[in-house]
Each structure stands twice: as C-alpha cells, then as structure tokens.
C-alpha cells in the first residue's frame, strides 16, 4: 500500500536522510542538535506501518480490541484509517542556501598568511554544512583566477555547489591593467561564464571606496561598467558589492537594470535609505554577520522585506562575534561545534577554527533575523530559499 505524503511533510522526513550515516563522525552538542536524528546508519522507507508509528493522531486504543462492541467490518475500517494516519504537525527542519562563501580562500585549505598550518579540511566543512541544513552553496569568484578555482571546486560537488564569475572591485586592476588589454580579459570572463551550467551569477562586481589602496575610483568604475555590459550579454543575474560608494554605485547600475537580469547586493552594511533604494530598484539584499554588527545594522535589517532577503556567511569572514549587537539574539540558535585555535586543529574531528566562518554558521544569521523581526525561523528560511531559487536557480525546481 502506497501513501502520498504532503510535500512539506515528505521533505522534512527525507531531506537529510543521506546525512545520517555520517553522524558517528560528525556529532553536534547533545542538548541542541541540528537535526532530530533517529538511529545511525538508518534509511527511511515511507510505508503504512512507518507512517502509522509517526502519527500523533493514532494513540487511541484500537476498537478491534473489543470484539463484543465492534464488528469485523468496523475493525477493518479502523485499521485502514490508522494505517493512513499522518502526523498532525511535523517539526520544521531549517534549510539554507549560503549564497556567498569563499571556498577558494586558502584558510579553507589550511593555509594562513602563506604558511601551511593544518591539512585541508574542505570535505569536513561541506559535511558539517550538510548536517546543519545547508543544502546549496554559491561560491564567490573575485577575479578570473579565483573564478576558475571556484568552478573547479564546484565541479567536485555537482548539484551542491554553484559559482559566480567576475572581478571584485578590489581586483579591478586585474582587468583594467591586463597586459593583453581589458578586452582580452573580458573575453576570458565570457568564455569561463559560458563553460559550465554551474555558473549561476555574474560577480562579485561593484564598487568599494573603503579600500581604494587596491584600485582607484576610476579603475573600479571602468571594471564595473564593463562587467555589467557583459552580464547583460550573458543573461546572468548579478552578485553585487557596494561599500561606501552608494551614489556612484547606483548611478552606474540603476539605469542599466532594465537590460539586466536583476540580482543581489550581498553583505549589505549600508544605511536605511540605501537599502530602500536597492529594494525599490527590484534588487535583493544579502545579509551575513557583517550586516548585523551594530544596532543601526539591526534596525536596517529589520526593515528588509522578506521577499527581498537572502542569507549568507561570506566565510571565512563576517562571523557573528560576542561583541556584535546581534549576539544577544542567538539564545535559541542551534549550538555550533566547538571552535579551537588553528594551531590545535585536527582535520576530521568536527571542530571549527576560531575566527574562520564557514557554511554551518549560517544558522546563526537566520536566527538573528528571525528574532529581530519577531517571526519564526521557518519564515526566514523559506523566504530566503524561495528568493534565492527565483534569482539564481541553483538546480532547484521552483515547486520545492
């Protein structure tokens, strides 16, 4: 006998089935596990019997127990009804898409300031993220070289990782001063962006006037303009960066938006007015730990419409720290694995590294948002999921 479960119930039961076999190696603090696990190495088959056992609505004694009061036909009907009983309420299992993670950074491969401190633990990072409900990653490209490296990593995790292609404003000189000319560099970006369906967005592009020592205003504006034109040609959504440059950023971007495929301003730390202009232009806003440092940041985030919100870690940076205004909103967030200094880290032990942000930490961002807005974690996660899939796709069917 087959049972058709409602999609939400079916997803909550099955979405993390593949992770249970690994729980012996990657366990979380007992008092606050990320998942409601059952037994290790268990695969769940949805049968009438298992559905019945899960049901909270079938606890009444069977009428078939009293042969003097119930006919065999009634007993059969009662048994059939019990077999088909479904849970009245299924606990929500948060799901996340980290739309900004820099897995090409050498910290994720054990290297700090040019020194190899520990072995690469990329597979462990991915596994921790999966166990924490991270179902998709979008790796950030910051120049041609890093965009190629991000794509190489994503190709090792097909269906789980996607990438962006583009030149960060701090790397604008790579484009504008390229020895073969900026047109040749643009051609290389085009070729890379067209080389794989795992390329989901064009970016990280934009302006950053906080770090003009990397590239001048004019170099950044030229690189931004050229890449916007290329993104329009390719039909890719945008993964944008704006820091202390709102006026020029908007003056360059907004007139071009009708010819572009929309996108996201990630790691947003701007003012309330800036956020409202971005949302008013039809763009989305990415929130991470850096977006939640101060009370002013929290006030701005609170006003971001749910239908314009996405969440990210921007790891290995932008973690939520105890000194941040957001930290007081983490009381009901799932506990993270223990963090140790990088010098004491051993790969395979399910430890975080102090000061290194990674995908599993995205739950903290979501819980801060939920608590500041006064809404449920489900509302935050499902809104962010829908928005991300609507803009970037990431191989997810829109019906999910």
N, C-alpha and C positions, 0 to 999 in steps of 0.2 A: 504493500500500500504506500503510495507516494503522498507527501504533504507539500503544499506550496506555501512557503512562509512569506510574509510581507517583506519587501526588500530591506527595510531598516533592521528588522529582526535578524534576517539572514546574514546581513553584513556584520552585525555585532557578534554573531556566533562564529562566522568563518573568516573574518578579515585578518585575524592574526594567527590562524591555525598553523601556518608554516613556521612560526617562531617558537612554538612550544618545545620542539626537540632540542632547542639550544639553551633552555632556561637553566640547565645544570651548570653551564659555563658562565652564563651572564645572569646573575640574580640581583634583584634590587632590594632595598631595605624592606624587611618583612611588614613593617607597620603601614607602609604606603606603597604597594606595588603598582606599577604602571598598568598591569593587566589583571583581570580576575582569572587567574590561571587555575586549572584543574590538576591534572597529573602530568608529569613529564612524559615526553615522547608519545603524546596522545593525538590521534587524528579523529575528528568528529564526523560521524555519519548521521545525517538527519533522517531518522526513522520514526515511525509512530511511537515506538517504545521510548526513544530518547526524548522526543517532544513531550510525551506524557510525563516523564520524570522531571523535565524542566518546568512544567506547568505549575503555577501557583494557584490555579483555579480548580485543581482536581483533588484537593485534600479531603473532601467529604468522603465518608465510608461508602463503598460501593453498595448499591441496592441489591446487587446479585448475592450478597452475603445472607440476606434474609429470604429463604426460599418460600416461606409461607406468605410473605407480603408482596412478592414481586414475581411476575410471570417470566418465563424464559425469554419471551419477546422483549419485555421491558429491560431485562438484564442485558440482552444483546445490544439494544439501543444505547443503554447507559455506557456499556463498554466501548461501543463505537464512538460515542461522544467524548469519552475520556481519552481515547487514542488520538482524537483530532484536536484536543485542547492545546492552546498555545499560551505562552507566558503573557500575563496581563500587562506587565511592564518590564522591558528589558533594559538593564543598566547601560547607559551610553558609554561607548568606548571612544575617546577622542582620537581623531585622525588629523594628521598635519601634513602640509606641504611646505618645506623650507625653500622659499623662493630665492634665497640669497646665501649661498655657502661657498667659501673659497677653498675648495679641497686641493687646489694646486699650491696653496701656501706650504712652505717647507715644514712648518710646525706639525702638520698632519703626517709628515714623513720622518719625524724625529729630529729635524734639524732646526737649530736656533742660532741666529746670528752667524751663520756659516759653519757652525760646529754640530756634528752629529752627537746627540745626547742619548737617544734611545732608538730602537728599531722602529720602522714604520708600523703604525697601528691602524691603517686605513680600514682594513676589514673589520676590526673591532669597533671602530667608530660607526661604520654602517650598521653593524649588528645591534649596537646599543640604540641607534636611532630607530631601527625597525621595532625593537622591543618597546620603545617609548611611543609608538604610534606614528612615527614618521614614515609615510607611505610613498613620498616622492621627494626628490631633491633637484633643484635647478642650480647648477654650478656656474659661477660667475667668471666670465672672461674679461680680462683687464687690458690686454694688448694682443697682438697677433700670436706671439709665442705662448702666452698663457691661455688664450682661447683654444689653440691646438692641444695644449696639455690637458685642458678641461675635457675636451671631446674624447681624448684618448682614455681618460679615466671613466667617463660615462659609458664608453663602449664596453667596458668590463662589467657594467651593471645595467644591461639593457632593460628598458621598461621601468627602471627605478630612478635612473639619473638622466637629466637633460642638461643642456648648456646654453649659455649666451655666447655671442661673438661680438667683440667690439673693443674700443680703446678708451680706457678710463681717462678723465681729464688730466690726471696727474701723469699719464703716459703720453700726452698729446704730442710731445716731441718725437716720439717714435714714428708717428705718422707725418707730421709736418716737415721733419728734417730727415726723412728717409733718403738714404744715399741714391736710390733709383727714382726718387721723386714721390710725392704723395699719391699721385695717380696709380703708381705701381703698388703701393701699399693698400690702397682701396681695392684694387683688383684682387689682391691676395685675400683680403677680408671677404670679398664677394665669393671667391672660389671656396673658401672654407665654409661659409654660411650655407652654401648650396650643396655641400658634400655629404650631408647626413640629415636624416629626419630628426635626429636627437637635438639639433639646434632649434631651440624654441623661441628665442628672442634676440634682439639686437641690443647689445650693451656690454658693459656698463659705460654709458656715454653721458656727457653733460658738462657742467662747469663746477669748479671748486676753487673759490677765491681765498680760502683759508690756507692753501698750500701753493702759493704762486712761485715758490722756490723750485717746484718741479717743472712747471710750464707757465709761461706768461699768459696774460689775459687774451692777447691776440692769437697765440698758438692754440689755446683751448677753444676759443670761439671758431676758429677755422676748422679744427678737428671735429667739433660738434656739428657744425653746419654740413660738412661733407658726409658725415656718417648718417645724419638724418635723411639726406638725399638718398643714400644707399639703402637705408632701412625701408624707405618708401618704395624704392625699386624692387626690393626683395619681398615686400609684403609681410615683414616680420614685426610683431609688437615690440615696444621699446622697454628697455630696462635702464632707467634714468637715474642720474646723480645730480643733486643740486645742493651746494654748500656755500652759504654767504654770497650767493650770486643770483638771487631771485629775479631781479629786474632784467638782467641780460638773458638769463635762462628762459624766462617767459617770452621776452621779445623775439628770441630766435625760434623757440619751439611752437608757441601758440598759433602763429599764422600758418604754420605748416601742418597742423594737426588734421585738417580736412583731407590731406593727401596721405596721411599715415594711418597705421592700424591701432592707434591707441597705445596704452602701456601703463607702466608703473613708475612712480618716483620712489625709489627704495631708500631705506634707512633714513626716514624723514625726521628732521630735527628743526624744522622751520617754525615760523610764527603761525598764529591762528588765521590771520588774513592770508598768508601764503597757502596754507592748507586749503582754505575755502576757494581760492582761485584755482588751485590744482584740481580740486574736485569739480568745480564749476566748469572746467575745461574738458571734463569727461575722463580724467585720468584717475588712477588708483594710487593708494598710499601704502607703502610698506613700513611696518613697524617692527623694531627689534629693541634690544636693551639700550642702545644709544638714543632711541626715541623716547625713553622712559626715565631719564636720569633725574630730572628736576620736576618740581610741582608745576611749573609752566608747561613742560613737556606733557605731563599727565593731563592737564587741562585741555591742551590741544588734541591729544589722542582721544579723549572722551567725546569730542565733537566730530570725530571722523565717522561718517555714515557707515554702517555695517556693510552696505552694498558697494563700498569703495575701499574696503580694508583687505590687506594681505599681511601675512606674518612671516618672519624670517629670523635667522640668527646672525647672519653676516659673520659667522665664525671664520677664523679663530678670534675675531674681535667682537666687541659690543655685547659682552656678557652683562647680566644684571648683577650688580655688586651690593654688598650690605650697606654701603654709603649712599646708594641711589634712593631717590624718593619712592621708587617702585617697590623696593624690597619689603615694605610693610604690607604689601598686598599678596604676599606669597604664602600666607599661613596655611591655606588649604591646597597648595600645589603639591603634586607628587614629589616625593623625595628623590633627589638625584644620587647616583653612585658617589662613593667617596672620592674626593679630589686630593691628589698628592703633588708634591713638587716634582718637576720634570726629571730631576736628578735621581729620584727614588722610584720613578715609574717603571713598571714592568709590563710589557705588552701581553695581552691575554688574561689579565687579572681583573678586567672590568672596572678600572679606575679612571676617573677623569684627571686631567692635568690642570693644576691651579693656573688661572689666567688664560686658559685656552678654551674658548667657546666652541661648541660642536652641536650637531643637529638635535641630539636628545634633549638639549636645554631649551628647545623651542616651547616646551610645555609651560615654562615659566612666563614667557611672553604672553601666551594665551590666557593664563590665569590672571595676570595683572590686568590685562584688557577687560576680562570678564568682571573682575572685582571693582575696577574703577568705573566701568559703565553700569554696574549693578545688574548684569544679565548672567545667564548660565554659560558654562564652558561650551556646551553644545551649540549654543547660538553663535559664539565666536568662531569655533572650529568649522562649523558647517558653512557659515558665511564666507570665511576666508577660503575654504575649499572651493566653493562654487565660483567665487570671483577669480581665483587662480586658474581654474579649468576653463572658464569662459574666455580669459585673455590668452593664456599660454597653451591650453590643450593638454600637453604632457601625457598624451596617450590615454586619457580618461574619457570614457563615454559620458556624454552630458546627462544621461539618465541616472548616473550614480549619485 
